[in-house]
Amino acid sequence: VQRELYYRLLQQPIFTSTRDVNEAVQDCISLLRVPRSALGVCCSSKGAVVGRLHIRDGPCAPWIDCSMLGIGGKSIPGDPSAIAAFTFQCQSRYILVIEKDAIFQRLAEDRFFDTVPCTIITAKGMPDLATRVFLQKLHREFPQLPVLGVVDWNPSGVAILGVYKYGSFRMGLESPQYAVPALKWLGVRHTMLEDADGQVFQLLTQRDHSVLQTLKRTLQTVNPQWAEELDVMLEANSKAEIEAVYTSNGVDGLARLLEQSILHQNWLP
């Protein structure tokens, strides 16, 4: 595991933090032009999946029904080679990618996947490599299923969507092969927050402005519709979390709002 590598090297005065190790591994991947697995390095996964999906992790292994695993779902292993061995049976019509674990658990508890036949995935924040590998494999095997992202209405949320859709510049050569260009921005967008209580909005910080401007420079050419949503955010000088929807639609309002948006294909490509 990549974090274990840091502790093994503590006796050598080379690296001062796990971030230094991470960047060194990325440099090796770029210089040698090999995948991370060729270096014998893998990352711990924080991802999980729940919903209308059966998974088997080997020819003789039992099928795991991801709709029967409770609110935590099935953990996604950190080793990409283990994910490559997965076999899927999918009864979903959509794949939902959720930024936050709390929202993932809420949708799982409400069995949202029974109302809208879907598979729900989360990386509990910025996506790790294993969760991206899992999503890319699932999308490759079921390309007809729309992949829909749900994140906070803030620059960091858009950055998370961008990593899933376009890849991460920090990952160099590893990144493009795990991107899912078909991912669409389902929510949260400003039109979903029009009736929200004003107290749920927060002012953009200096860091937010920096992230937003970086995103805009990239998205203005590759995805103008996403850039327009960022313009709305910038003009309002405000941001909001997914949970802001609760103030205007109640605790169950998010599920209803997502259902209606999905049925009307109200998303940004």
C-alpha positions in Angstrom: 0.0 0.0 0.0 1.3 3.5 -0.9 1.0 4.8 2.7 2.9 1.9 4.0 5.8 2.8 1.7 6.1 6.2 3.5 6.5 4.5 6.9 9.1 2.1 5.5 11.1 5.0 4.3 10.9 7.1 7.5 14.4 6.0 8.5 15.8 7.6 5.3 15.9 11.4 5.4 14.3 11.6 2.0 10.6 12.2 2.4 9.0 14.5 5.0 5.3 13.6 4.3 3.1 11.1 2.6 2.4 13.7 -0.1 6.1 13.6 -1.0 5.9 9.9 -1.5 2.7 10.2 -3.5 4.4 12.7 -5.9 7.5 10.5 -6.2 5.4 7.5 -7.2 3.7 9.7 -9.8 7.0 10.8 -11.1 8.2 7.2 -11.4 5.0 6.3 -13.3 5.5 9.1 -15.7 9.2 8.5 -16.3 8.9 4.7 -16.7 5.6 5.0 -18.6 4.1 2.0 -16.6 1.0 1.7 -14.5 1.1 1.9 -10.8 0.6 -1.9 -10.4 3.9 -2.5 -12.3 5.7 -0.8 -9.4 4.0 -3.1 -6.9 2.2 -0.1 -5.4 -1.5 0.2 -4.7 -3.6 2.7 -2.8 -6.1 2.1 -0.1 -9.6 2.7 -1.4 -12.3 4.7 0.4 -15.0 4.0 -2.2 -18.2 2.1 -1.9 -21.1 0.9 -4.1 -24.7 0.1 -3.5 -27.8 -0.6 -5.6 -29.0 -2.7 -8.5 -25.7 -4.5 -9.1 -24.4 -8.0 -8.5 -20.6 -8.4 -8.3 -18.5 -11.6 -8.4 -14.8 -11.3 -7.7 -13.7 -14.5 -9.3 -15.0 -17.4 -11.4 -15.8 -19.6 -8.4 -16.8 -16.8 -6.0 -20.4 -16.2 -5.0 -22.4 -13.3 -6.4 -22.8 -10.3 -4.1 -26.1 -8.4 -4.3 -25.2 -4.8 -3.7 -28.9 -3.9 -2.9 -28.8 -6.1 0.2 -25.7 -4.7 2.0 -27.2 -1.9 4.1 -26.3 1.8 4.1 -22.5 1.2 3.9 -22.7 -0.7 0.6 -19.8 -2.8 -0.6 -16.3 -1.5 -0.2 -14.3 -1.1 -3.4 -10.9 -2.8 -3.1 -7.8 -0.6 -3.4 -6.0 -2.9 -5.9 -7.0 -2.2 -9.5 -6.1 -5.8 -10.5 -8.7 -7.1 -8.1 -11.3 -4.8 -9.7 -10.2 -6.0 -13.1 -11.2 -9.5 -12.0 -14.8 -8.4 -11.2 -17.8 -9.7 -13.1 -20.9 -7.7 -13.1 -24.6 -8.4 -13.5 -26.4 -5.0 -13.7 -30.1 -4.3 -13.4 -29.7 -0.5 -13.3 -30.7 2.1 -15.8 -28.4 4.8 -14.4 -25.1 5.1 -12.5 -25.0 7.8 -9.8 -21.7 9.1 -8.6 -22.1 10.9 -5.2 -19.5 13.1 -3.7 -20.4 12.7 0.0 -20.7 9.6 2.1 -23.6 11.0 4.2 -25.6 11.5 1.0 -24.6 8.1 -0.2 -25.8 6.5 3.0 -29.1 8.5 3.0 -29.9 7.4 -0.5 -29.0 3.8 0.4 -31.1 3.9 3.5 -34.1 5.2 1.5 -33.4 2.5 -1.1 -33.4 5.2 -3.8 -32.3 2.5 -6.2 -35.7 0.8 -5.9 -37.5 4.0 -7.0 -34.9 4.8 -9.8 -33.2 1.7 -10.8 -29.5 2.7 -10.4 -26.1 1.8 -9.0 -24.8 4.4 -6.6 -21.0 4.9 -6.1 -19.1 7.2 -3.7 -15.4 7.9 -3.1 -16.3 10.0 0.0 -14.8 13.1 -1.4 -12.1 13.6 -4.0 -12.0 10.3 -6.0 -9.2 7.8 -5.3 -7.7 5.7 -8.1 -9.6 2.5 -7.2 -13.0 4.2 -7.2 -12.2 5.7 -10.6 -11.0 2.3 -11.9 -14.2 0.7 -10.7 -16.5 3.4 -12.3 -14.6 3.2 -15.6 -14.9 -0.6 -15.7 -18.6 -0.5 -14.9 -19.2 2.2 -17.6 -17.1 0.3 -20.1 -19.2 -2.9 -19.6 -22.6 -1.0 -19.6 -21.9 2.1 -21.9 -25.7 2.6 -22.4 -26.2 3.6 -18.8 -26.0 7.4 -18.2 -23.4 8.3 -15.6 -24.6 11.2 -13.4 -22.7 13.1 -10.8 -24.1 14.7 -7.6 -21.8 17.1 -5.7 -21.8 20.2 -3.6 -22.5 23.5 -5.4 -19.1 24.8 -5.0 -15.7 24.9 -6.9 -14.4 21.8 -5.0 -17.5 19.9 -6.0 -17.0 20.8 -9.7 -13.3 19.8 -9.4 -14.4 16.4 -8.2 -16.7 16.0 -11.2 -13.8 17.1 -13.4 -11.5 14.4 -12.1 -14.1 11.7 -12.8 -14.9 13.1 -16.3 -11.5 14.3 -17.5 -8.9 12.8 -15.2 -6.4 14.4 -12.9 -3.4 16.3 -14.1 -1.4 15.1 -11.0 -1.7 11.5 -12.1 0.0 12.0 -15.4 -0.1 9.0 -17.8 -2.4 7.1 -15.4 -5.2 9.6 -15.6 -6.8 9.5 -19.1 -7.3 5.7 -19.1 -9.6 6.0 -16.0 -11.6 9.0 -17.1 -15.3 8.7 -17.9 -16.0 11.5 -20.5 -19.7 10.4 -20.6 -20.3 11.6 -17.0 -22.9 14.3 -16.7 -23.6 16.9 -14.0 -26.9 16.1 -12.4 -26.7 18.2 -9.3 -26.5 20.2 -7.3 -26.9 23.2 -9.6 -28.2 26.7 -9.0 -31.7 25.9 -10.4 -32.1 23.3 -7.6 -31.4 25.9 -4.9 -33.7 28.7 -6.0 -36.1 28.1 -3.1 -33.5 27.2 -0.5 -33.2 29.2 2.7 -30.7 32.1 2.3 -28.8 31.0 5.4 -27.5 27.8 3.6 -25.4 29.8 1.3 -21.8 30.7 2.2 -19.5 33.3 0.7 -16.7 32.0 -1.6 -13.3 32.0 0.1 -10.1 33.1 -1.5 -9.2 29.4 -2.2 -12.7 28.9 -3.8 -12.0 31.8 -6.2 -8.6 30.4 -7.1 -10.1 26.9 -7.8 -13.0 28.4 -9.7 -10.8 30.5 -12.0 -8.6 27.5 -12.7 -11.6 25.4 -13.6 -13.1 28.1 -15.8 -9.9 28.4 -17.9 -10.1 24.7 -18.6 -13.9 24.4 -19.0 -14.5 27.4 -21.2 -13.3 25.4 -24.2 -14.0 21.8 -23.3 -17.4 22.3 -21.6 -19.0 25.7 -21.8 -22.2 24.6 -20.0 -20.2 23.8 -16.9 -18.3 27.0 -17.2 -21.7 28.9 -17.3 -22.7 27.3 -14.0 -19.4 28.5 -12.5 -20.2 32.0 -13.8 -23.5 31.9 -11.8 -21.5 30.8 -8.7 -19.0 33.6 -9.2 -21.6 36.3 -9.8 -23.5 35.2 -6.7 -20.1 35.0 -4.8 -21.7 32.1 -2.9 -21.7 28.3 -2.5 -23.9 25.6 -0.9 -23.7 22.0 0.1 -26.0 19.2 -1.2 -27.9 19.3 2.1 -29.1 22.8 1.3 -31.9 21.2 -0.7 -33.4 20.0 2.5 -34.4 23.5 3.6 -36.8 23.9 0.7 -37.8 20.3 0.0 -37.6 18.6 3.3 -35.4 15.6 4.3 -36.9 13.5 1.6 -36.7 16.3 -0.9 -33.3 15.5 -2.4 -34.4 12.0 -3.5 -37.6 13.5 -5.1 -35.5 16.3 -6.8 -33.0 13.8 -8.2 -35.7 11.5 -9.4 -37.5 14.3 -11.3 -34.2 15.6 -12.7 -33.3 12.1 -13.9 -36.7 11.4 -15.4 -36.6 14.7 -17.3 -33.0 14.3 -18.2 -32.3 17.6 -16.6 -28.5 17.5 -16.4 -25.5 19.1 -18.0 -23.4 17.0 -20.4 
